[in-house]
Amino acid sequence: MTQHSPASLRPHAHGSGVREPGQPGGQTAGTQALGFVLCRHLLRMPPVAALSPAEAVAWLAPTFQRYLTGAQ
């Protein structure tokens, strides 16, 4: 597997709508993902556990996009 450092990926992200380092986004997306996993797999909360994979993606995708790109 090829290893990439954040510095090597930065030129590819520039202009793609991805937030610059130091801006919030990745941490909040990670927190959202962990919360979803906690609710779905550990707590087995019925509304979240009952979602199909496609429904889960449709539900989470706008949130991740907003966290990672700042787009509304």
HTML snippet that shows the backbone in 3Dmol.js (N, CA, C, O; Angstrom):
<script src="https://3Dmol.org/build/3Dmol-min.js"></script>
<div id="view" style="width:600px;height:400px;position:relative"></div>
<script>
const pdb = `
ATOM      1  N   MET A   1       0.842  -1.172   0.000  1.00  0.00           N
ATOM      2  CA  MET A   1       0.000   0.000   0.000  1.00  0.00           C
ATOM      3  C   MET A   1       0.890   1.239   0.000  1.00  0.00           C
ATOM      4  O   MET A   1       1.883   1.302   0.725  1.00  0.00           O
ATOM      5  N   THR A   2       0.535   2.190  -0.795  1.00  0.00           N
ATOM      6  CA  THR A   2       1.299   3.429  -0.889  1.00  0.00           C
ATOM      7  C   THR A   2       0.941   4.341   0.283  1.00  0.00           C
ATOM      8  O   THR A   2      -0.233   4.511   0.614  1.00  0.00           O
ATOM      9  N   GLN A   3       1.948   4.914   0.896  1.00  0.00           N
ATOM     10  CA  GLN A   3       1.736   5.852   1.993  1.00  0.00           C
ATOM     11  C   GLN A   3       1.803   7.279   1.446  1.00  0.00           C
ATOM     12  O   GLN A   3       2.674   7.594   0.635  1.00  0.00           O
ATOM     13  N   HIS A   4       0.903   8.121   1.877  1.00  0.00           N
ATOM     14  CA  HIS A   4       0.881   9.519   1.470  1.00  0.00           C
ATOM     15  C   HIS A   4       0.881  10.380   2.716  1.00  0.00           C
ATOM     16  O   HIS A   4       0.189  10.075   3.687  1.00  0.00           O
ATOM     17  N   SER A   5       1.635  11.428   2.694  1.00  0.00           N
ATOM     18  CA  SER A   5       1.594  12.389   3.786  1.00  0.00           C
ATOM     19  C   SER A   5       0.579  13.473   3.449  1.00  0.00           C
ATOM     20  O   SER A   5       0.279  13.694   2.275  1.00  0.00           O
ATOM     21  N   PRO A   6       0.041  14.158   4.472  1.00  0.00           N
ATOM     22  CA  PRO A   6      -0.896  15.248   4.168  1.00  0.00           C
ATOM     23  C   PRO A   6      -0.304  16.292   3.227  1.00  0.00           C
ATOM     24  O   PRO A   6      -1.015  16.855   2.395  1.00  0.00           O
ATOM     25  N   ALA A   7       1.005  16.552   3.359  1.00  0.00           N
ATOM     26  CA  ALA A   7       1.642  17.549   2.494  1.00  0.00           C
ATOM     27  C   ALA A   7       1.629  17.100   1.035  1.00  0.00           C
ATOM     28  O   ALA A   7       1.516  17.935   0.137  1.00  0.00           O
ATOM     29  N   SER A   8       1.745  15.794   0.784  1.00  0.00           N
ATOM     30  CA  SER A   8       1.766  15.309  -0.597  1.00  0.00           C
ATOM     31  C   SER A   8       0.376  15.346  -1.223  1.00  0.00           C
ATOM     32  O   SER A   8       0.251  15.399  -2.446  1.00  0.00           O
ATOM     33  N   LEU A   9      -0.667  15.319  -0.398  1.00  0.00           N
ATOM     34  CA  LEU A   9      -2.030  15.339  -0.925  1.00  0.00           C
ATOM     35  C   LEU A   9      -2.586  16.749  -1.060  1.00  0.00           C
ATOM     36  O   LEU A   9      -3.543  16.961  -1.805  1.00  0.00           O
ATOM     37  N   ARG A  10      -2.013  17.706  -0.364  1.00  0.00           N
ATOM     38  CA  ARG A  10      -2.525  19.074  -0.364  1.00  0.00           C
ATOM     39  C   ARG A  10      -2.638  19.678  -1.762  1.00  0.00           C
ATOM     40  O   ARG A  10      -3.650  20.313  -2.058  1.00  0.00           O
ATOM     41  N   PRO A  11      -1.624  19.504  -2.650  1.00  0.00           N
ATOM     42  CA  PRO A  11      -1.782  20.102  -3.991  1.00  0.00           C
ATOM     43  C   PRO A  11      -2.972  19.542  -4.761  1.00  0.00           C
ATOM     44  O   PRO A  11      -3.557  20.240  -5.588  1.00  0.00           O
ATOM     45  N   HIS A  12      -3.338  18.283  -4.495  1.00  0.00           N
ATOM     46  CA  HIS A  12      -4.463  17.672  -5.193  1.00  0.00           C
ATOM     47  C   HIS A  12      -5.792  18.192  -4.652  1.00  0.00           C
ATOM     48  O   HIS A  12      -6.789  18.226  -5.373  1.00  0.00           O
ATOM     49  N   ALA A  13      -5.803  18.592  -3.391  1.00  0.00           N
ATOM     50  CA  ALA A  13      -7.031  19.069  -2.767  1.00  0.00           C
ATOM     51  C   ALA A  13      -7.278  20.542  -3.044  1.00  0.00           C
ATOM     52  O   ALA A  13      -8.414  21.004  -2.943  1.00  0.00           O
ATOM     53  N   HIS A  14      -6.244  21.279  -3.387  1.00  0.00           N
ATOM     54  CA  HIS A  14      -6.393  22.713  -3.605  1.00  0.00           C
ATOM     55  C   HIS A  14      -7.382  22.972  -4.741  1.00  0.00           C
ATOM     56  O   HIS A  14      -7.245  22.429  -5.837  1.00  0.00           O
ATOM     57  N   GLY A  15      -8.346  23.782  -4.469  1.00  0.00           N
ATOM     58  CA  GLY A  15      -9.344  24.116  -5.485  1.00  0.00           C
ATOM     59  C   GLY A  15     -10.443  23.082  -5.619  1.00  0.00           C
ATOM     60  O   GLY A  15     -11.336  23.235  -6.453  1.00  0.00           O
ATOM     61  N   SER A  16     -10.395  22.026  -4.808  1.00  0.00           N
ATOM     62  CA  SER A  16     -11.417  20.991  -4.906  1.00  0.00           C
ATOM     63  C   SER A  16     -12.540  21.211  -3.914  1.00  0.00           C
ATOM     64  O   SER A  16     -13.476  20.414  -3.848  1.00  0.00           O
ATOM     65  N   GLY A  17     -12.456  22.297  -3.133  1.00  0.00           N
ATOM     66  CA  GLY A  17     -13.478  22.545  -2.123  1.00  0.00           C
ATOM     67  C   GLY A  17     -13.134  21.941  -0.787  1.00  0.00           C
ATOM     68  O   GLY A  17     -13.875  22.118   0.179  1.00  0.00           O
ATOM     69  N   VAL A  18     -12.013  21.221  -0.705  1.00  0.00           N
ATOM     70  CA  VAL A  18     -11.596  20.622   0.556  1.00  0.00           C
ATOM     71  C   VAL A  18     -11.000  21.710   1.431  1.00  0.00           C
ATOM     72  O   VAL A  18     -10.258  22.568   0.952  1.00  0.00           O
ATOM     73  N   ARG A  19     -11.327  21.670   2.709  1.00  0.00           N
ATOM     74  CA  ARG A  19     -10.828  22.682   3.634  1.00  0.00           C
ATOM     75  C   ARG A  19      -9.318  22.579   3.798  1.00  0.00           C
ATOM     76  O   ARG A  19      -8.733  21.502   3.683  1.00  0.00           O
ATOM     77  N   GLU A  20      -8.709  23.715   4.068  1.00  0.00           N
ATOM     78  CA  GLU A  20      -7.279  23.769   4.317  1.00  0.00           C
ATOM     79  C   GLU A  20      -6.972  23.229   5.707  1.00  0.00           C
ATOM     80  O   GLU A  20      -7.845  23.250   6.574  1.00  0.00           O
ATOM     81  N   PRO A  21      -5.747  22.743   5.943  1.00  0.00           N
ATOM     82  CA  PRO A  21      -5.373  22.255   7.262  1.00  0.00           C
ATOM     83  C   PRO A  21      -5.569  23.343   8.316  1.00  0.00           C
ATOM     84  O   PRO A  21      -5.353  24.527   8.055  1.00  0.00           O
ATOM     85  N   GLY A  22      -5.975  22.926   9.490  1.00  0.00           N
ATOM     86  CA  GLY A  22      -6.203  23.854  10.571  1.00  0.00           C
ATOM     87  C   GLY A  22      -7.636  24.335  10.680  1.00  0.00           C
ATOM     88  O   GLY A  22      -8.031  24.877  11.712  1.00  0.00           O
ATOM     89  N   GLN A  23      -8.422  24.144   9.627  1.00  0.00           N
ATOM     90  CA  GLN A  23      -9.837  24.507   9.686  1.00  0.00           C
ATOM     91  C   GLN A  23     -10.620  23.304  10.197  1.00  0.00           C
ATOM     92  O   GLN A  23     -10.282  22.164   9.877  1.00  0.00           O
ATOM     93  N   PRO A  24     -11.654  23.543  10.981  1.00  0.00           N
ATOM     94  CA  PRO A  24     -12.438  22.409  11.476  1.00  0.00           C
ATOM     95  C   PRO A  24     -13.102  21.679  10.319  1.00  0.00           C
ATOM     96  O   PRO A  24     -13.417  22.290   9.298  1.00  0.00           O
ATOM     97  N   GLY A  25     -13.304  20.453  10.462  1.00  0.00           N
ATOM     98  CA  GLY A  25     -13.962  19.662   9.425  1.00  0.00           C
ATOM     99  C   GLY A  25     -13.711  18.190   9.623  1.00  0.00           C
ATOM    100  O   GLY A  25     -14.648  17.419   9.832  1.00  0.00           O
ATOM    101  N   GLY A  26     -12.449  17.788   9.560  1.00  0.00           N
ATOM    102  CA  GLY A  26     -12.116  16.378   9.709  1.00  0.00           C
ATOM    103  C   GLY A  26     -12.471  15.833  11.073  1.00  0.00           C
ATOM    104  O   GLY A  26     -12.958  14.709  11.194  1.00  0.00           O
ATOM    105  N   GLN A  27     -12.229  16.629  12.100  1.00  0.00           N
ATOM    106  CA  GLN A  27     -12.546  16.174  13.446  1.00  0.00           C
ATOM    107  C   GLN A  27     -14.055  16.034  13.630  1.00  0.00           C
ATOM    108  O   GLN A  27     -14.522  15.069  14.235  1.00  0.00           O
ATOM    109  N   THR A  28     -14.802  16.975  13.119  1.00  0.00           N
ATOM    110  CA  THR A  28     -16.251  16.903  13.272  1.00  0.00           C
ATOM    111  C   THR A  28     -16.840  15.764  12.437  1.00  0.00           C
ATOM    112  O   THR A  28     -17.806  15.126  12.856  1.00  0.00           O
ATOM    113  N   ALA A  29     -16.272  15.508  11.275  1.00  0.00           N
ATOM    114  CA  ALA A  29     -16.728  14.371  10.468  1.00  0.00           C
ATOM    115  C   ALA A  29     -16.415  13.061  11.175  1.00  0.00           C
ATOM    116  O   ALA A  29     -17.232  12.141  11.176  1.00  0.00           O
ATOM    117  N   GLY A  30     -15.237  12.976  11.776  1.00  0.00           N
ATOM    118  CA  GLY A  30     -14.878  11.769  12.536  1.00  0.00           C
ATOM    119  C   GLY A  30     -15.793  11.551  13.722  1.00  0.00           C
ATOM    120  O   GLY A  30     -16.188  10.422  14.012  1.00  0.00           O
ATOM    121  N   THR A  31     -16.129  12.632  14.409  1.00  0.00           N
ATOM    122  CA  THR A  31     -17.047  12.539  15.543  1.00  0.00           C
ATOM    123  C   THR A  31     -18.427  12.089  15.082  1.00  0.00           C
ATOM    124  O   THR A  31     -19.067  11.274  15.746  1.00  0.00           O
ATOM    125  N   GLN A  32     -18.886  12.607  13.960  1.00  0.00           N
ATOM    126  CA  GLN A  32     -20.177  12.201  13.407  1.00  0.00           C
ATOM    127  C   GLN A  32     -20.167  10.710  13.075  1.00  0.00           C
ATOM    128  O   GLN A  32     -21.123   9.998  13.380  1.00  0.00           O
ATOM    129  N   ALA A  33     -19.090  10.238  12.451  1.00  0.00           N
ATOM    130  CA  ALA A  33     -18.988   8.827  12.080  1.00  0.00           C
ATOM    131  C   ALA A  33     -18.981   7.935  13.314  1.00  0.00           C
ATOM    132  O   ALA A  33     -19.668   6.914  13.349  1.00  0.00           O
ATOM    133  N   LEU A  34     -18.211   8.315  14.324  1.00  0.00           N
ATOM    134  CA  LEU A  34     -18.166   7.513  15.546  1.00  0.00           C
ATOM    135  C   LEU A  34     -19.521   7.485  16.243  1.00  0.00           C
ATOM    136  O   LEU A  34     -19.932   6.442  16.752  1.00  0.00           O
ATOM    137  N   GLY A  35     -20.209   8.606  16.271  1.00  0.00           N
ATOM    138  CA  GLY A  35     -21.543   8.645  16.862  1.00  0.00           C
ATOM    139  C   GLY A  35     -22.518   7.748  16.123  1.00  0.00           C
ATOM    140  O   GLY A  35     -23.338   7.065  16.736  1.00  0.00           O
ATOM    141  N   PHE A  36     -22.423   7.755  14.807  1.00  0.00           N
ATOM    142  CA  PHE A  36     -23.300   6.900  14.002  1.00  0.00           C
ATOM    143  C   PHE A  36     -23.022   5.419  14.280  1.00  0.00           C
ATOM    144  O   PHE A  36     -23.948   4.628  14.454  1.00  0.00           O
ATOM    145  N   VAL A  37     -21.744   5.058  14.319  1.00  0.00           N
ATOM    146  CA  VAL A  37     -21.366   3.663  14.601  1.00  0.00           C
ATOM    147  C   VAL A  37     -21.838   3.263  15.997  1.00  0.00           C
ATOM    148  O   VAL A  37     -22.359   2.163  16.182  1.00  0.00           O
ATOM    149  N   LEU A  38     -21.661   4.142  16.973  1.00  0.00           N
ATOM    150  CA  LEU A  38     -22.104   3.869  18.332  1.00  0.00           C
ATOM    151  C   LEU A  38     -23.603   3.602  18.369  1.00  0.00           C
ATOM    152  O   LEU A  38     -24.046   2.619  18.964  1.00  0.00           O
ATOM    153  N   CYS A  39     -24.385   4.473  17.737  1.00  0.00           N
ATOM    154  CA  CYS A  39     -25.842   4.323  17.744  1.00  0.00           C
ATOM    155  C   CYS A  39     -26.310   3.101  16.963  1.00  0.00           C
ATOM    156  O   CYS A  39     -27.253   2.421  17.368  1.00  0.00           O
ATOM    157  N   ARG A  40     -25.650   2.826  15.846  1.00  0.00           N
ATOM    158  CA  ARG A  40     -26.091   1.734  14.968  1.00  0.00           C
ATOM    159  C   ARG A  40     -25.661   0.361  15.459  1.00  0.00           C
ATOM    160  O   ARG A  40     -26.468  -0.569  15.485  1.00  0.00           O
ATOM    161  N   HIS A  41     -24.392   0.223  15.851  1.00  0.00           N
ATOM    162  CA  HIS A  41     -23.850  -1.108  16.120  1.00  0.00           C
ATOM    163  C   HIS A  41     -23.717  -1.453  17.597  1.00  0.00           C
ATOM    164  O   HIS A  41     -23.860  -2.619  17.965  1.00  0.00           O
ATOM    165  N   LEU A  42     -23.453  -0.486  18.440  1.00  0.00           N
ATOM    166  CA  LEU A  42     -23.281  -0.801  19.856  1.00  0.00           C
ATOM    167  C   LEU A  42     -24.581  -0.629  20.638  1.00  0.00           C
ATOM    168  O   LEU A  42     -24.982  -1.532  21.372  1.00  0.00           O
ATOM    169  N   LEU A  43     -25.235   0.507  20.491  1.00  0.00           N
ATOM    170  CA  LEU A  43     -26.493   0.747  21.199  1.00  0.00           C
ATOM    171  C   LEU A  43     -27.688   0.137  20.468  1.00  0.00           C
ATOM    172  O   LEU A  43     -28.737  -0.096  21.068  1.00  0.00           O
ATOM    173  N   ARG A  44     -27.522  -0.118  19.176  1.00  0.00           N
ATOM    174  CA  ARG A  44     -28.568  -0.692  18.317  1.00  0.00           C
ATOM    175  C   ARG A  44     -29.883   0.078  18.429  1.00  0.00           C
ATOM    176  O   ARG A  44     -30.952  -0.504  18.613  1.00  0.00           O
ATOM    177  N   MET A  45     -29.774   1.384  18.315  1.00  0.00           N
ATOM    178  CA  MET A  45     -30.970   2.235  18.364  1.00  0.00           C
ATOM    179  C   MET A  45     -31.819   1.942  17.129  1.00  0.00           C
ATOM    180  O   MET A  45     -31.333   2.063  16.004  1.00  0.00           O
ATOM    181  N   PRO A  46     -33.086   1.556  17.326  1.00  0.00           N
ATOM    182  CA  PRO A  46     -33.912   1.101  16.198  1.00  0.00           C
ATOM    183  C   PRO A  46     -33.954   2.032  14.988  1.00  0.00           C
ATOM    184  O   PRO A  46     -33.821   1.540  13.867  1.00  0.00           O
ATOM    185  N   PRO A  47     -34.130   3.345  15.144  1.00  0.00           N
ATOM    186  CA  PRO A  47     -34.206   4.172  13.928  1.00  0.00           C
ATOM    187  C   PRO A  47     -32.916   4.153  13.106  1.00  0.00           C
ATOM    188  O   PRO A  47     -32.962   4.223  11.878  1.00  0.00           O
ATOM    189  N   VAL A  48     -31.779   4.058  13.772  1.00  0.00           N
ATOM    190  CA  VAL A  48     -30.497   4.065  13.067  1.00  0.00           C
ATOM    191  C   VAL A  48     -30.137   2.652  12.608  1.00  0.00           C
ATOM    192  O   VAL A  48     -29.645   2.469  11.494  1.00  0.00           O
ATOM    193  N   ALA A  49     -30.378   1.663  13.451  1.00  0.00           N
ATOM    194  CA  ALA A  49     -30.042   0.278  13.105  1.00  0.00           C
ATOM    195  C   ALA A  49     -30.876  -0.239  11.940  1.00  0.00           C
ATOM    196  O   ALA A  49     -30.433  -1.116  11.198  1.00  0.00           O
ATOM    197  N   ALA A  50     -32.082   0.300  11.778  1.00  0.00           N
ATOM    198  CA  ALA A  50     -32.974  -0.178  10.715  1.00  0.00           C
ATOM    199  C   ALA A  50     -32.642   0.393   9.341  1.00  0.00           C
ATOM    200  O   ALA A  50     -33.169  -0.084   8.336  1.00  0.00           O
ATOM    201  N   LEU A  51     -31.778   1.407   9.276  1.00  0.00           N
ATOM    202  CA  LEU A  51     -31.435   2.003   7.983  1.00  0.00           C
ATOM    203  C   LEU A  51     -30.682   1.011   7.100  1.00  0.00           C
ATOM    204  O   LEU A  51     -29.807   0.287   7.575  1.00  0.00           O
ATOM    205  N   SER A  52     -31.023   0.983   5.831  1.00  0.00           N
ATOM    206  CA  SER A  52     -30.228   0.202   4.879  1.00  0.00           C
ATOM    207  C   SER A  52     -28.925   0.957   4.642  1.00  0.00           C
ATOM    208  O   SER A  52     -28.848   2.149   4.938  1.00  0.00           O
ATOM    209  N   PRO A  53     -27.896   0.290   4.113  1.00  0.00           N
ATOM    210  CA  PRO A  53     -26.659   1.018   3.817  1.00  0.00           C
ATOM    211  C   PRO A  53     -26.889   2.231   2.905  1.00  0.00           C
ATOM    212  O   PRO A  53     -26.287   3.283   3.117  1.00  0.00           O
ATOM    213  N   ALA A  54     -27.740   2.094   1.910  1.00  0.00           N
ATOM    214  CA  ALA A  54     -28.013   3.219   0.999  1.00  0.00           C
ATOM    215  C   ALA A  54     -28.706   4.362   1.731  1.00  0.00           C
ATOM    216  O   ALA A  54     -28.405   5.530   1.483  1.00  0.00           O
ATOM    217  N   GLU A  55     -29.633   4.035   2.630  1.00  0.00           N
ATOM    218  CA  GLU A  55     -30.317   5.072   3.402  1.00  0.00           C
ATOM    219  C   GLU A  55     -29.349   5.779   4.347  1.00  0.00           C
ATOM    220  O   GLU A  55     -29.422   6.995   4.525  1.00  0.00           O
ATOM    221  N   ALA A  56     -28.444   5.013   4.949  1.00  0.00           N
ATOM    222  CA  ALA A  56     -27.458   5.601   5.852  1.00  0.00           C
ATOM    223  C   ALA A  56     -26.550   6.572   5.100  1.00  0.00           C
ATOM    224  O   ALA A  56     -26.247   7.658   5.594  1.00  0.00           O
ATOM    225  N   VAL A  57     -26.124   6.182   3.922  1.00  0.00           N
ATOM    226  CA  VAL A  57     -25.273   7.064   3.111  1.00  0.00           C
ATOM    227  C   VAL A  57     -26.038   8.321   2.715  1.00  0.00           C
ATOM    228  O   VAL A  57     -25.510   9.429   2.808  1.00  0.00           O
ATOM    229  N   ALA A  58     -27.277   8.152   2.275  1.00  0.00           N
ATOM    230  CA  ALA A  58     -28.085   9.309   1.879  1.00  0.00           C
ATOM    231  C   ALA A  58     -28.317  10.255   3.053  1.00  0.00           C
ATOM    232  O   ALA A  58     -28.390  11.469   2.867  1.00  0.00           O
ATOM    233  N   TRP A  59     -28.430   9.712   4.241  1.00  0.00           N
ATOM    234  CA  TRP A  59     -28.683  10.505   5.428  1.00  0.00           C
ATOM    235  C   TRP A  59     -27.411  11.223   5.899  1.00  0.00           C
ATOM    236  O   TRP A  59     -27.472  12.377   6.325  1.00  0.00           O
ATOM    237  N   LEU A  60     -26.263  10.543   5.825  1.00  0.00           N
ATOM    238  CA  LEU A  60     -25.009  11.106   6.336  1.00  0.00           C
ATOM    239  C   LEU A  60     -24.240  11.950   5.324  1.00  0.00           C
ATOM    240  O   LEU A  60     -23.515  12.862   5.722  1.00  0.00           O
ATOM    241  N   ALA A  61     -24.376  11.677   4.048  1.00  0.00           N
ATOM    242  CA  ALA A  61     -23.554  12.333   3.026  1.00  0.00           C
ATOM    243  C   ALA A  61     -23.613  13.855   3.069  1.00  0.00           C
ATOM    244  O   ALA A  61     -22.561  14.490   3.005  1.00  0.00           O
ATOM    245  N   PRO A  62     -24.788  14.474   3.174  1.00  0.00           N
ATOM    246  CA  PRO A  62     -24.806  15.944   3.215  1.00  0.00           C
ATOM    247  C   PRO A  62     -24.055  16.514   4.420  1.00  0.00           C
ATOM    248  O   PRO A  62     -23.424  17.566   4.325  1.00  0.00           O
ATOM    249  N   THR A  63     -24.128  15.815   5.545  1.00  0.00           N
ATOM    250  CA  THR A  63     -23.435  16.270   6.747  1.00  0.00           C
ATOM    251  C   THR A  63     -21.930  16.187   6.554  1.00  0.00           C
ATOM    252  O   THR A  63     -21.209  17.132   6.876  1.00  0.00           O
ATOM    253  N   PHE A  64     -21.449  15.063   6.030  1.00  0.00           N
ATOM    254  CA  PHE A  64     -20.013  14.926   5.780  1.00  0.00           C
ATOM    255  C   PHE A  64     -19.534  15.949   4.758  1.00  0.00           C
ATOM    256  O   PHE A  64     -18.457  16.524   4.913  1.00  0.00           O
ATOM    257  N   GLN A  65     -20.320  16.175   3.725  1.00  0.00           N
ATOM    258  CA  GLN A  65     -19.932  17.159   2.714  1.00  0.00           C
ATOM    259  C   GLN A  65     -19.810  18.543   3.333  1.00  0.00           C
ATOM    260  O   GLN A  65     -18.864  19.277   3.047  1.00  0.00           O
ATOM    261  N   ARG A  66     -20.762  18.895   4.175  1.00  0.00           N
ATOM    262  CA  ARG A  66     -20.731  20.209   4.825  1.00  0.00           C
ATOM    263  C   ARG A  66     -19.527  20.321   5.760  1.00  0.00           C
ATOM    264  O   ARG A  66     -18.858  21.355   5.782  1.00  0.00           O
ATOM    265  N   TYR A  67     -19.246  19.273   6.529  1.00  0.00           N
ATOM    266  CA  TYR A  67     -18.106  19.302   7.443  1.00  0.00           C
ATOM    267  C   TYR A  67     -16.783  19.390   6.698  1.00  0.00           C
ATOM    268  O   TYR A  67     -15.884  20.117   7.120  1.00  0.00           O
ATOM    269  N   LEU A  68     -16.655  18.659   5.597  1.00  0.00           N
ATOM    270  CA  LEU A  68     -15.357  18.564   4.922  1.00  0.00           C
ATOM    271  C   LEU A  68     -15.112  19.659   3.895  1.00  0.00           C
ATOM    272  O   LEU A  68     -13.961  19.995   3.618  1.00  0.00           O
ATOM    273  N   THR A  69     -16.170  20.219   3.327  1.00  0.00           N
ATOM    274  CA  THR A  69     -15.969  21.236   2.286  1.00  0.00           C
ATOM    275  C   THR A  69     -16.514  22.593   2.670  1.00  0.00           C
ATOM    276  O   THR A  69     -16.152  23.601   2.063  1.00  0.00           O
ATOM    277  N   GLY A  70     -17.380  22.636   3.668  1.00  0.00           N
ATOM    278  CA  GLY A  70     -17.992  23.892   4.050  1.00  0.00           C
ATOM    279  C   GLY A  70     -19.168  24.265   3.177  1.00  0.00           C
ATOM    280  O   GLY A  70     -19.794  25.303   3.396  1.00  0.00           O
ATOM    281  N   ALA A  71     -19.487  23.433   2.182  1.00  0.00           N
ATOM    282  CA  ALA A  71     -20.625  23.685   1.282  1.00  0.00           C
ATOM    283  C   ALA A  71     -21.929  23.426   2.012  1.00  0.00           C
ATOM    284  O   ALA A  71     -22.038  22.495   2.810  1.00  0.00           O
ATOM    285  N   GLN A  72     -22.901  24.252   1.729  1.00  0.00           N
ATOM    286  CA  GLN A  72     -24.221  24.084   2.377  1.00  0.00           C
ATOM    287  C   GLN A  72     -25.102  23.212   1.541  1.00  0.00           C
ATOM    288  O   GLN A  72     -26.246  22.953   1.914  1.00  0.00           O
TER     289      GLN A  72
END
`;
const viewer = $3Dmol.createViewer("view");
viewer.addModel(pdb, "pdb");
viewer.setStyle({}, {cartoon: {color: "spectrum"}});
viewer.zoomTo();
viewer.render();
</script>
